[in-house]
Amino acid sequence: MATTALIITIILFIAGLIGTILPVLPGAVLIYGGMVFYGFMTGFSTLNAYFYVLQGVVFILIFFIDYFASAVGTKRFGGSKQAAWGSVIGSIIGIITMGPLGLVIGPFAGAVIAELIRGTELKQTLRAGFGTLVGLLGGTVLKLFAEIIMIIYFFMRIS
């Protein structure tokens, strides 16, 4: 039973990592879900509550990275505080209205719209929007790093 659970868990891990790069699948959810699945299938014999709480904290941090990485990129490229908030709001609205594609378009549009409302010149407005994309890319790298650490810790605990 443990072998079957491990195989399914590894499949979920791979799908989760792919989902982080191509936001069609919920990456962190699949990775954490794989760990919970493995726990249930093995009667939680090797993974205790401490493990799941620690992984849960990293899981929550990954979600914060999703929303705030674009805001950090916006600020880094000279966007205003309003543009940074616009990118966060755009992320939320984008994912709700456009699905995975909204995760890219939403923050960019939110930052650009916020800068346009402020009356910022077009060149700086687009620069702030570009910053959201850079932040999104940086956030993706950071999420992948955190997810890989989660997976490594999982394998350290079950061996």
KEROVEX-254845 format. One record per residue: residue number from 1; residue in one letter; x, y, z of N, C-alpha, C, O, CB in turn. Coordinates in pm, whole numbers, plus 50000, padded with zeros to 5 digits. Atoms other than C-alpha are relative to their C-alpha. Glycine has a CB too. Example, Ala and Ser with C-alpha at 12.3 -4.5 7.8 and 13.67 -1.06 7.14 Angstrom:
<nodes>
NODE; num; residuo; n_east; n_north; n_up; ca_east; ca_north; ca_up; c_east; c_north; c_up; o_east; o_north; o_up; cb_east; cb_north; cb_up
NODE; 1; a; 50089; 49881; 50000; 51230; 49550; 50780; 50090; 50120; 50000; 50194; 50118; 50066; 49901; 50003; 50125
NODE; 2; s; 49918; 49881; 49994; 51367; 49894; 50714; 49923; 50109; 50073; 49974; 50220; 50090; 50041; 50046; 49858
</nodes>
This chain:
<nodes>
NODE; num; residuo; n_east; n_north; n_up; ca_east; ca_north; ca_up; c_east; c_north; c_up; o_east; o_north; o_up; cb_east; cb_north; cb_up
NODE; 1; m; 50082; 49880; 50000; 50000; 50000; 50000; 50086; 50126; 50000; 50053; 50225; 49935; 49907; 50000; 50120
NODE; 2; a; 49913; 49883; 49991; 50285; 50238; 50082; 50062; 50032; 49864; 50083; 50148; 49830; 50111; 49977; 50104
NODE; 3; t; 49941; 49978; 50132; 50435; 50189; 49736; 49900; 50069; 49907; 49936; 50162; 49836; 50047; 49866; 49938
NODE; 4; t; 50104; 49936; 50081; 50107; 50276; 49563; 49979; 50144; 50044; 49966; 50233; 49960; 49869; 49922; 50010
NODE; 5; a; 50016; 49864; 49948; 50067; 50579; 49788; 50115; 50089; 49957; 50095; 50205; 49921; 49989; 49998; 50153
NODE; 6; l; 49883; 49922; 50039; 50420; 50692; 49709; 49996; 50034; 49851; 50029; 50146; 49812; 50129; 49924; 50033
NODE; 7; i; 50009; 49975; 50144; 50368; 50657; 49334; 49897; 50109; 49970; 49925; 50201; 49892; 49964; 49869; 49924
NODE; 8; i; 50105; 49899; 50020; 50045; 50858; 49343; 50047; 50136; 50053; 50023; 50239; 49990; 49868; 49958; 50070
NODE; 9; t; 49949; 49875; 49942; 50210; 51118; 49568; 50102; 50064; 49907; 50099; 50185; 49886; 50062; 49973; 50138
NODE; 10; i; 49899; 49947; 50093; 50503; 51157; 49328; 49932; 50059; 49876; 49974; 50164; 49827; 50100; 49890; 49958
NODE; 11; i; 50075; 49947; 50115; 50257; 51204; 49040; 49938; 50135; 50036; 49941; 50229; 49956; 49889; 49901; 49955
NODE; 12; l; 50057; 49872; 49955; 50082; 51477; 49241; 50109; 50106; 50015; 50086; 50223; 49981; 49927; 49981; 50134
NODE; 13; f; 49888; 49905; 49988; 50420; 51640; 49317; 50040; 50054; 49863; 50058; 50174; 49846; 50121; 49934; 50067
NODE; 14; i; 49961; 49958; 50136; 50512; 51647; 48948; 49894; 50091; 49940; 49926; 50195; 49881; 50022; 49876; 49909
NODE; 15; a; 50110; 49916; 50050; 50169; 51784; 48853; 50002; 50137; 50068; 49977; 50239; 50004; 49864; 49931; 50021
NODE; 16; g; 49994; 49874; 49925; 50207; 52048; 49125; 50112; 50091; 49951; 50091; 50212; 49936; 50018; 49972; 50147
NODE; 17; l; 49889; 49920; 50051; 50547; 52163; 49000; 49969; 50055; 49861; 50000; 50170; 49830; 50129; 49917; 49996
NODE; 18; i; 50041; 49954; 50133; 50413; 52181; 48645; 49895; 50111; 50014; 49899; 50210; 49941; 49942; 49882; 49915
NODE; 19; g; 50104; 49901; 49978; 50112; 52375; 48775; 50054; 50133; 50050; 49992; 50237; 50029; 49900; 49947; 50098
NODE; 20; t; 49938; 49876; 49955; 50341; 52630; 48936; 50058; 50077; 49883; 50051; 50199; 49879; 50109; 49972; 50104
NODE; 21; i; 49940; 49936; 50117; 50516; 52699; 48607; 49892; 50042; 49901; 49894; 50154; 49849; 50100; 49906; 49932
NODE; 22; l; 50111; 49972; 50090; 50203; 52679; 48391; 49874; 50003; 50085; 49820; 49898; 50118; 49989; 49891; 49884
NODE; 23; p; 50109; 49993; 49900; 49921; 52808; 48611; 49865; 49947; 49952; 49765; 50018; 49952; 49983; 50142; 50044
NODE; 24; v; 50124; 50067; 50039; 49664; 52562; 48482; 49954; 49911; 50115; 49834; 49886; 50132; 50020; 49916; 49869
NODE; 25; l; 50028; 50085; 49885; 49686; 52341; 48789; 50040; 50074; 50127; 50132; 50156; 50124; 50076; 49863; 49989
NODE; 26; p; 49962; 49935; 49874; 49697; 52454; 49152; 50123; 49932; 50061; 50110; 49835; 50135; 49881; 49997; 50101
NODE; 27; g; 49874; 50065; 49965; 50063; 52372; 49216; 50015; 49964; 50146; 50031; 49847; 50180; 50110; 50087; 49962
NODE; 28; a; 49978; 50025; 49857; 50096; 52410; 49593; 49892; 49909; 50058; 49920; 49828; 50146; 50003; 50132; 50077
NODE; 29; v; 50111; 50083; 49951; 49756; 52249; 49652; 50028; 49853; 49967; 50006; 49765; 50051; 49866; 50045; 49937
NODE; 30; l; 49971; 50138; 50038; 49859; 51938; 49460; 50116; 49942; 50081; 50113; 49825; 50119; 50033; 49992; 49850
NODE; 31; i; 49886; 50049; 49923; 50190; 51913; 49644; 49960; 49970; 50144; 49988; 49862; 50196; 50115; 50104; 49997
NODE; 32; y; 50044; 50023; 49863; 50040; 51955; 49990; 49897; 49886; 50005; 49899; 49802; 50095; 49940; 50131; 50060
NODE; 33; g; 50099; 50107; 50008; 49748; 51733; 49889; 50064; 49864; 49986; 50016; 49766; 50043; 49906; 50024; 49884
NODE; 34; g; 49928; 50126; 50015; 49993; 51463; 49783; 50055; 49952; 50134; 50054; 49833; 50164; 50114; 50016; 49900
NODE; 35; m; 49947; 50035; 49868; 50149; 51475; 50128; 49890; 49949; 50093; 49908; 49851; 50165; 50071; 50120; 50064
NODE; 36; v; 50114; 50043; 49918; 49811; 51448; 50299; 49951; 49863; 49954; 49921; 49776; 50035; 49885; 50104; 49994
NODE; 37; f; 50042; 50128; 50057; 49712; 51165; 50065; 50093; 49888; 50049; 50047; 49782; 50092; 50000; 50006; 49845
NODE; 38; y; 49902; 50099; 49956; 50032; 50978; 50150; 49978; 49969; 50149; 49983; 49853; 50190; 50144; 50050; 49976
NODE; 39; g; 50025; 50020; 49857; 49963; 51029; 50520; 49880; 49910; 50025; 49887; 49817; 50105; 49980; 50132; 50069
NODE; 40; f; 50120; 50083; 49983; 49613; 50885; 50493; 50025; 49856; 49957; 49984; 49762; 50025; 49883; 50059; 49919
NODE; 41; m; 49979; 50134; 50055; 49725; 50592; 50282; 50096; 49915; 50086; 50089; 49792; 50082; 50055; 50011; 49860
NODE; 42; t; 49904; 50075; 49917; 50004; 50498; 50526; 49967; 50008; 50148; 50048; 49968; 50232; 50141; 50052; 49976
NODE; 43; g; 50040; 49990; 49861; 49815; 50567; 50846; 50083; 50099; 50080; 50097; 50086; 50202; 50007; 49866; 50065
NODE; 44; f; 49918; 49897; 49936; 50036; 50867; 50922; 50114; 49939; 50082; 50150; 49989; 50189; 49913; 50089; 50089
NODE; 45; s; 49896; 50072; 49926; 50309; 50625; 51027; 50134; 50074; 50001; 50211; 50059; 50096; 50019; 49862; 49942
NODE; 46; t; 49870; 49931; 50006; 50602; 50845; 50920; 49988; 50152; 50004; 50088; 50222; 50021; 50074; 49959; 49874
NODE; 47; l; 50020; 49855; 50003; 50451; 51193; 50905; 49907; 50040; 50115; 49793; 49995; 50123; 49941; 50045; 49862
NODE; 48; n; 50078; 49962; 49882; 50331; 51357; 51226; 49937; 50138; 49982; 49950; 50202; 49878; 50089; 49999; 50124
NODE; 49; a; 50070; 49870; 50005; 50129; 51669; 51306; 50099; 50115; 49979; 50068; 50209; 49906; 49920; 50024; 50129
NODE; 50; y; 49899; 49896; 50017; 50446; 51881; 51331; 50036; 50016; 49851; 50047; 50128; 49800; 50127; 49967; 50082
NODE; 51; f; 49968; 49997; 50143; 50532; 51788; 50971; 49891; 50074; 49923; 49921; 50160; 49840; 50016; 49857; 49945
NODE; 52; y; 50111; 49939; 50075; 50188; 51889; 50844; 49980; 50148; 50035; 49943; 50227; 49948; 49872; 49925; 50027
NODE; 53; v; 50011; 49858; 49962; 50181; 52215; 51040; 50110; 50080; 49931; 50084; 50186; 49874; 50009; 50017; 50155
NODE; 54; l; 49888; 49931; 50065; 50525; 52313; 50910; 49976; 50013; 49849; 49996; 50120; 49792; 50132; 49925; 50026
NODE; 55; q; 50029; 49996; 50144; 50430; 52222; 50552; 49881; 50092; 49972; 49878; 50159; 49868; 49971; 49858; 49947
NODE; 56; g; 50115; 49912; 50016; 50099; 52406; 50599; 50041; 50147; 50004; 49986; 50229; 49930; 49897; 49972; 50108
NODE; 57; v; 49951; 49862; 49993; 50285; 52724; 50695; 50066; 50039; 49868; 50043; 50148; 49816; 50099; 50017; 50118
NODE; 58; v; 49936; 49973; 50130; 50498; 52700; 50380; 49894; 50012; 49892; 49903; 50098; 49805; 50103; 49889; 49965
NODE; 59; f; 50111; 49999; 50096; 50182; 52627; 50180; 49930; 50137; 50000; 49901; 50193; 49894; 49899; 49888; 50033
NODE; 60; i; 50064; 49869; 49988; 50020; 52949; 50311; 50091; 50110; 49948; 50046; 50202; 49881; 49961; 50029; 50146
NODE; 61; l; 49904; 49901; 50051; 50336; 53149; 50239; 50003; 50002; 49847; 50018; 50107; 49785; 50140; 49971; 50055
NODE; 62; i; 50002; 50008; 50146; 50324; 53027; 49880; 49883; 50078; 49943; 49896; 50143; 49839; 49994; 49852; 49953
NODE; 63; f; 50115; 49923; 50047; 49977; 53177; 49842; 50024; 50150; 50013; 49983; 50227; 49927; 49874; 49960; 50077
NODE; 64; f; 49968; 49858; 49986; 50098; 53511; 49977; 50098; 50045; 49891; 50089; 50157; 49841; 50060; 50027; 50139
NODE; 65; i; 49905; 49968; 50106; 50384; 53501; 49727; 49924; 50030; 49872; 49956; 50125; 49801; 50101; 49885; 49977
NODE; 66; d; 50081; 49980; 50121; 50125; 53470; 49448; 49947; 50143; 49990; 49954; 50204; 49883; 49884; 49902; 49999
NODE; 67; y; 50066; 49871; 50006; 49954; 53794; 49541; 50094; 50119; 50016; 50067; 50227; 49964; 49896; 50007; 50105
NODE; 68; f; 49917; 49885; 49971; 50241; 54009; 49656; 50127; 50011; 49916; 50191; 50116; 49916; 50038; 49998; 50142
NODE; 69; a; 49881; 49993; 50084; 50525; 53923; 49417; 49982; 50103; 49889; 50075; 50178; 49858; 50031; 49862; 49939
NODE; 70; s; 50024; 49902; 50107; 50366; 54129; 49141; 50002; 50142; 50057; 50048; 50234; 49990; 49864; 49973; 49930
NODE; 71; a; 49998; 49867; 49937; 50322; 54422; 49384; 50145; 50044; 50026; 50178; 50161; 50006; 49921; 49998; 50133
NODE; 72; v; 49859; 49968; 49976; 50691; 54407; 49477; 50068; 50038; 49868; 50145; 50135; 49864; 50074; 49880; 50066
NODE; 73; g; 49944; 49968; 50132; 50788; 54403; 49108; 49955; 50137; 49952; 50033; 50212; 49894; 49961; 49895; 49898
NODE; 74; t; 50054; 49870; 50040; 50564; 54701; 49044; 50076; 50113; 50070; 50119; 50209; 50006; 49848; 50009; 50032
NODE; 75; k; 49928; 49898; 49923; 50727; 54904; 49321; 50146; 50010; 49955; 50201; 50120; 49946; 49993; 49970; 50151
NODE; 76; r; 49858; 50003; 50041; 51076; 54799; 49207; 50021; 50072; 49868; 50128; 50128; 49844; 50050; 49855; 49989
NODE; 77; f; 49989; 49935; 50130; 51009; 54934; 48859; 49939; 50141; 50000; 49905; 50195; 49895; 49932; 49916; 49894
NODE; 78; g; 50042; 49861; 49990; 50894; 55270; 48986; 49851; 50023; 50008; 49806; 50137; 49998; 50052; 50074; 49886
NODE; 79; g; 50144; 49983; 49988; 50523; 55206; 49023; 49965; 50057; 50137; 50040; 50042; 50233; 49927; 49866; 49978
NODE; 80; s; 50046; 49939; 49875; 50330; 55389; 49292; 49941; 49894; 50093; 49925; 49778; 50056; 49896; 50108; 49971
NODE; 81; k; 50066; 50088; 49904; 50174; 55240; 49603; 49865; 49956; 49944; 49822; 49842; 49962; 49983; 50071; 50137
NODE; 82; q; 50130; 50033; 50060; 49842; 55256; 49418; 50017; 49893; 49891; 49932; 49804; 49879; 49934; 50127; 49941
NODE; 83; a; 49975; 50100; 50105; 49991; 55058; 49127; 50028; 49863; 50062; 49984; 49761; 50010; 50117; 50043; 49910
NODE; 84; a; 49972; 50127; 49931; 50120; 54794; 49371; 49869; 49937; 50048; 49848; 49817; 50031; 50097; 50023; 50119
NODE; 85; w; 50131; 50052; 49957; 49772; 54760; 49522; 49916; 49961; 49879; 49841; 49863; 49883; 49926; 50105; 50085
NODE; 86; g; 50072; 50034; 50123; 49628; 54763; 49170; 50042; 49863; 49948; 49958; 49788; 49897; 50025; 50105; 49893
NODE; 87; s; 49955; 50132; 50046; 49844; 54462; 49084; 49946; 49889; 50088; 49913; 49781; 50039; 50153; 49995; 49998
NODE; 88; v; 50058; 50101; 49909; 49722; 54275; 49394; 49852; 49979; 49968; 49805; 49866; 49955; 50018; 50043; 50149
NODE; 89; i; 50144; 50008; 50032; 49358; 54357; 49317; 49981; 49938; 49862; 49891; 49857; 49841; 49934; 50141; 50006
NODE; 90; g; 50006; 50058; 50134; 49419; 54276; 48951; 50025; 49850; 50001; 49964; 49776; 49923; 50100; 50067; 49909
NODE; 91; s; 49975; 50144; 49988; 49558; 53935; 49052; 49874; 49927; 50042; 49837; 49824; 49985; 50113; 49973; 50103
NODE; 92; i; 50121; 50065; 49947; 49245; 53852; 49247; 49888; 50002; 49896; 49825; 49899; 49870; 49954; 50070; 50129
NODE; 93; i; 50107; 49989; 50101; 49002; 53982; 48983; 50035; 49917; 49877; 49948; 49851; 49818; 49978; 50147; 49960
NODE; 94; g; 49957; 50074; 50118; 49207; 53828; 48703; 49979; 49851; 50013; 49930; 49786; 49921; 50144; 50027; 49971
NODE; 95; i; 50013; 50144; 49980; 49211; 53479; 48850; 49853; 49959; 50007; 49817; 49849; 49963; 50073; 49956; 50127
NODE; 96; i; 50143; 50030; 49990; 48837; 53495; 48922; 49933; 50007; 49863; 49852; 49921; 49829; 49931; 50097; 50098
NODE; 97; t; 50070; 49978; 50127; 48734; 53626; 48579; 50063; 49929; 49880; 49993; 49895; 49785; 49995; 50145; 49971
NODE; 98; m; 49934; 50057; 50118; 48995; 53475; 48347; 50071; 49868; 50028; 50138; 49813; 49940; 50098; 50098; 49946
NODE; 99; g; 49932; 50125; 49967; 49121; 53167; 48530; 50151; 50019; 50003; 50199; 50126; 50040; 49963; 49891; 49900
NODE; 100; p; 49855; 49995; 49992; 49491; 53089; 48502; 50063; 50116; 49919; 50164; 50173; 49961; 50057; 49870; 49951
NODE; 101; l; 49948; 49890; 50081; 49547; 53348; 48228; 49990; 50133; 50077; 50072; 50222; 50057; 49923; 50010; 49867
NODE; 102; g; 50018; 49880; 49921; 49419; 53612; 48469; 50111; 50025; 50100; 50128; 50137; 50149; 49871; 49994; 50072
NODE; 103; l; 49888; 49986; 49909; 49718; 53546; 48692; 50113; 50081; 49938; 50195; 50138; 50009; 50052; 49864; 50042
NODE; 104; v; 49900; 49920; 50070; 49935; 53714; 48428; 49941; 50135; 49959; 50001; 50240; 49982; 50052; 49924; 49875
NODE; 105; i; 50062; 49877; 50051; 49696; 53967; 48275; 49949; 50090; 50113; 49963; 50212; 50107; 49883; 49964; 49906
NODE; 106; g; 50060; 49924; 49890; 49527; 54073; 48602; 50095; 50096; 50069; 50064; 50214; 50080; 49945; 49906; 50100
NODE; 107; p; 49908; 49909; 49932; 49831; 54213; 48786; 50052; 50111; 49909; 50065; 50226; 49951; 50116; 49922; 50057
NODE; 108; f; 49952; 49900; 50097; 49961; 54387; 48474; 49894; 50108; 49979; 49922; 50227; 49987; 50036; 49933; 49865
NODE; 109; a; 50109; 49906; 50024; 49624; 54545; 48401; 49969; 50084; 50124; 49944; 50204; 50113; 49874; 49926; 49955
NODE; 110; g; 50026; 49927; 49876; 49569; 54640; 48766; 50100; 50111; 50024; 50063; 50222; 50061; 50000; 49905; 50117
NODE; 111; a; 49895; 49898; 49980; 49902; 54823; 48788; 49987; 50111; 49897; 49997; 50229; 49931; 50141; 49936; 49991
NODE; 112; v; 50012; 49900; 50107; 49856; 54997; 48452; 49878; 50090; 50024; 49888; 50212; 50012; 49990; 49931; 49862
NODE; 113; i; 50122; 49921; 49977; 49500; 55107; 48532; 50020; 50095; 50118; 49979; 50211; 50111; 49879; 49908; 50026
NODE; 114; a; 49977; 49915; 49883; 49604; 55240; 48873; 50090; 50119; 49963; 50065; 50231; 50006; 50064; 49919; 50115
NODE; 115; e; 49910; 49891; 50041; 49887; 55442; 48717; 49930; 50096; 49905; 49951; 50217; 49912; 50127; 49943; 49932
NODE; 116; l; 50074; 49912; 50092; 49660; 55574; 48442; 49903; 50090; 50077; 49888; 50208; 50045; 49923; 49917; 49895
NODE; 117; i; 50092; 49921; 49917; 49406; 55687; 48702; 50075; 50113; 50071; 50023; 50223; 50087; 49928; 49911; 50102
NODE; 118; r; 49918; 49899; 49933; 49685; 55871; 48882; 50049; 50107; 49903; 50097; 50213; 49946; 50119; 49934; 50067
NODE; 119; g; 49955; 49903; 50098; 49768; 56050; 48557; 50147; 49987; 49964; 50208; 50081; 49912; 49973; 50138; 50051
NODE; 120; t; 49860; 50025; 50031; 50112; 55898; 48517; 50017; 49990; 49849; 49927; 49944; 49778; 50051; 49870; 50069
NODE; 121; e; 49974; 50007; 50144; 50270; 55925; 48172; 50005; 49854; 49955; 50039; 49765; 50032; 50132; 50074; 49963
NODE; 122; l; 50016; 50135; 50054; 50226; 55623; 47947; 50126; 49916; 50015; 50117; 49797; 50049; 49960; 50007; 49855
NODE; 123; k; 49876; 50076; 49992; 50593; 55520; 47946; 50020; 49944; 50142; 50054; 49827; 50158; 50121; 50089; 49961
NODE; 124; q; 49984; 50045; 49862; 50607; 55500; 48327; 49889; 49902; 50038; 49912; 49809; 50116; 50000; 50119; 50096
NODE; 125; t; 50111; 50091; 49974; 50267; 55332; 48337; 50033; 49860; 49949; 50011; 49762; 50020; 49871; 50052; 49933
NODE; 126; l; 49963; 50131; 50057; 50388; 55053; 48108; 50118; 49939; 50074; 50127; 49817; 50089; 50033; 50015; 49851
NODE; 127; r; 49886; 50049; 49922; 50712; 55028; 48306; 49950; 49934; 50130; 49998; 49827; 50168; 50100; 50117; 50033
NODE; 128; a; 50057; 50057; 49877; 50511; 54968; 48625; 49930; 49868; 49968; 49941; 49771; 50044; 49901; 50100; 50066
NODE; 129; g; 50066; 50124; 50042; 50302; 54708; 48440; 50100; 49891; 49972; 50078; 49775; 50008; 49915; 50025; 49878
NODE; 130; f; 49894; 50097; 50028; 50618; 54538; 48318; 50059; 49948; 50132; 50094; 49830; 50143; 50111; 50064; 49913
NODE; 131; g; 49950; 50041; 49868; 50739; 54533; 48679; 49916; 49892; 50063; 49968; 49805; 50132; 50007; 50119; 50092
NODE; 132; t; 50087; 50105; 49945; 50438; 54325; 48774; 50035; 49865; 49938; 50034; 49762; 50006; 49851; 50033; 49975
NODE; 133; l; 49964; 50125; 50068; 50540; 54065; 48516; 50133; 49947; 50053; 50150; 49826; 50071; 50008; 50021; 49849
NODE; 134; v; 49870; 50040; 49944; 50898; 54063; 48649; 49978; 49943; 50141; 50037; 49841; 50177; 50099; 50122; 50004
NODE; 135; g; 50031; 50049; 49866; 50761; 54024; 49002; 49932; 49865; 49996; 49960; 49778; 50079; 49912; 50098; 50073
NODE; 136; l; 50068; 50128; 50016; 50536; 53743; 48886; 50100; 49889; 49968; 50091; 49779; 50023; 49894; 50009; 49890
NODE; 137; l; 49897; 50098; 50035; 50833; 53563; 48731; 50087; 49969; 50122; 50115; 49852; 50149; 50087; 50053; 49884
NODE; 138; g; 49922; 50021; 49878; 51039; 53614; 49047; 49922; 49921; 50103; 49978; 49834; 50171; 50044; 50133; 50058
NODE; 139; g; 50085; 50074; 49907; 50748; 53491; 49255; 49989; 49853; 49963; 49986; 49766; 50050; 49863; 50062; 50005
NODE; 140; t; 50007; 50139; 50047; 50722; 53178; 49042; 50126; 49924; 50037; 50119; 49809; 50081; 49978; 49995; 49847
NODE; 141; v; 49873; 50063; 49963; 51089; 53103; 49099; 50002; 49974; 50151; 50043; 49867; 50195; 50121; 50089; 49958
NODE; 142; l; 50004; 50015; 49854; 51044; 53159; 49474; 49904; 49889; 50041; 49934; 49811; 50132; 49960; 50133; 50066
NODE; 143; k; 50097; 50107; 49969; 50736; 52934; 49481; 50058; 49863; 49966; 50043; 49768; 50044; 49869; 50023; 49922
NODE; 144; l; 49938; 50128; 50037; 50922; 52659; 49296; 50103; 49958; 50103; 50109; 49841; 50142; 50065; 50010; 49861
NODE; 145; f; 49900; 50028; 49899; 51206; 52684; 49545; 49934; 49948; 50127; 49977; 49847; 50183; 50084; 50125; 50030
NODE; 146; a; 50070; 50042; 49878; 50965; 52657; 49840; 49937; 49862; 49982; 49941; 49779; 50073; 49893; 50103; 50038
NODE; 147; e; 50064; 50130; 50025; 50780; 52365; 49681; 50103; 49888; 49994; 50078; 49777; 50043; 49921; 50004; 49870
NODE; 148; i; 49894; 50102; 50006; 51103; 52178; 49610; 50051; 49969; 50140; 50077; 49853; 50173; 50116; 50048; 49910
NODE; 149; i; 49960; 50022; 49861; 51209; 52228; 49972; 49894; 49915; 50073; 49928; 49826; 50150; 50020; 50136; 50073
NODE; 150; m; 50107; 50080; 49940; 50868; 52092; 50080; 50013; 49853; 49961; 50001; 49764; 50045; 49862; 50054; 49958
NODE; 151; i; 49990; 50137; 50051; 50916; 51785; 49862; 50123; 49930; 50057; 50115; 49813; 50097; 50005; 50000; 49845
NODE; 152; i; 49879; 50060; 49943; 51273; 51725; 49981; 49977; 49962; 50146; 50015; 49854; 50189; 50121; 50098; 49987
NODE; 153; y; 50029; 50029; 49859; 51158; 51748; 50343; 49908; 49879; 50014; 49924; 49797; 50104; 49938; 50122; 50068
NODE; 154; f; 50090; 50116; 50000; 50879; 51501; 50267; 50082; 49871; 49986; 50065; 49778; 50064; 49896; 50011; 49886
NODE; 155; f; 49922; 50121; 50022; 51128; 51246; 50131; 50098; 49972; 50114; 50127; 49857; 50144; 50076; 50010; 49868
NODE; 156; m; 49913; 50021; 49884; 51363; 51303; 50424; 49923; 49936; 50116; 49977; 49854; 50189; 50061; 50134; 50045
NODE; 157; r; 50080; 50051; 49889; 51080; 51226; 50666; 49950; 49858; 49976; 49932; 49783; 50072; 49884; 50091; 50025
NODE; 158; i; 50054; 50135; 50022; 50951; 50912; 50496; 50109; 49894; 49984; 50079; 49774; 49985; 49912; 49999; 49877
NODE; 159; s; 49895; 50102; 50020; 51289; 50746; 50444; 50057; 49950; 50131; 50146; 49865; 50131; 50111; 50054; 49914
</nodes>
